[in-house]
Amino acid sequence: MAKRRPDEVAGIVEGVIDEIEAALSADPAALQEKYKRRQPESGGRLRYHSLFEGNFNAPDAPESFKAPDELEAINTLLYRRGWTDGLPVIPPTPARVTAMLEGWERQALLGLIEPKLGKATVAKVAANAVMAGASPEHFPIIAAAARGLARHELNLKALQTTTHPCTVLAMVHGPIAEAAGLNATYNAMGQGRLANAAIGRAVRFMLLNIGGATPGVLDRSTQGTPAKYSFCFAENAADNPWQPLSVERGFRADQSTLTLAGVEGPHNVNDHYGKTAKEILLTICGTLAVTGANNSYLGGEIILALGPEHAEVIARDGFSKDEVKRFLLEHAVIPGWHVNESQAEMMSRRVADRFVDGDWKKGARIFSAPEEVMLVVAGGAGRHSSVIFSFGNTASVTVPILDAAGREL
């Protein structure tokens, strides 16, 4: 409904009510044919002309299709069908998909992916993994991601269709991170490592091809984010002075797990001057305390990915993880002069407990409880950390990574 006048919205709603009534009473087969033929409004600017044309996940879609042999030609075909992220892909030939699937049951259902509730079978997930450039050793992580995407806590339907520039972050914990070649140190959130890039990209392809979040059609993100191409890294357990996030959530330190979170891209925290834990943490609080993040009025988790040097100083001064979280809860305060009256009204309905002394003009905390801080360690040496805001109306999930036989890795 963006940029439409009230009378235009009223006209659309009137038509929709009639359409809903018809949909509840009409013949299902006739409805299916009707909506296959239906064209959405595009204004001439959308590359994707139909909600159903070339649908990777349609119930009657064939398991395979014929395609040209040339790499450029098949990439053009896949791109025109809307099955890629715009970059070239590895063609998901039967041989490549079979190699990815070794030992896995092809038709096993890993979950349903919003917003179209597409069936994430092992075979479909494998096809997307091949397209992303993943290797078989990455597949248990990608399969775990498919299971995690189906968890209701993530609120994937909203994440996939919002105007907010959010994506799904995949963060790997445990021994599989090293075995699969994931980067947890220098440039962990950037380019340069196949595992990070391919696993993150495979998650995006599942969101697109199985979930159906086509840009401009169901994915309505106003500006998007580069993190939608790929956002995957491993927690740096070797340089973590505390227990990893997965252990906080009840898993063993030697168990491989995956955390999914609905987030924005990372925001750097540069503190080369802080000599103590409190000084560094105050710099982090200043980065956290902003009104433009969804978390400011919707609540929800925020990830603080500490660089190893910041983590070392903070731990050396005797701060436990819980004490770090409580410090952030108390000191990450949005100044009252940055809160406008309309936002204060919104916050009063959702997170009124955050107002300092009950008065928004005195400021508002960015957290309501320590549990909203997801504290991890990632990256290499250097006085940098990252704040990663979330969609707000979402909760991260951590799932075990299993092999083809369902055994823990």
Secondary structure, DSSP 8 states (H G I E B T S, - for coil): -TT--HHHHHHHHHHHHHHHHHHHHS-HHHHHHHHHH-----TT--S---SSTT-TT-TT--S-----SSHHHHHHHHHHTT-S-SS------HHHHHHHTTTS-TT-EEEEETTTTEEEEHHHHHHHHHHTT--GGGHHHHHHHHHHHT-GGG-HHHHHH-SS--EEEEEEESTHHHHTT---STTTTSSS-HHHHHHHHHHHHIIIIIT---BTTTB--SS--GGGT--EEE---TT-SS--HHHHTT--TTS-EEEEEEE---EEEE-SS--SHHHHHHHHHHHH--SSSTHHHH---EEEEE-HHHHHHHHHTT--HHHHHHHHHHH-EE-GGG--HHHHHHHHHH-GGGBGGG-GGG-EES-SSGGGEEEEE-S-SSSEEEEE-B-SS---EEEE-B-TTS-B-
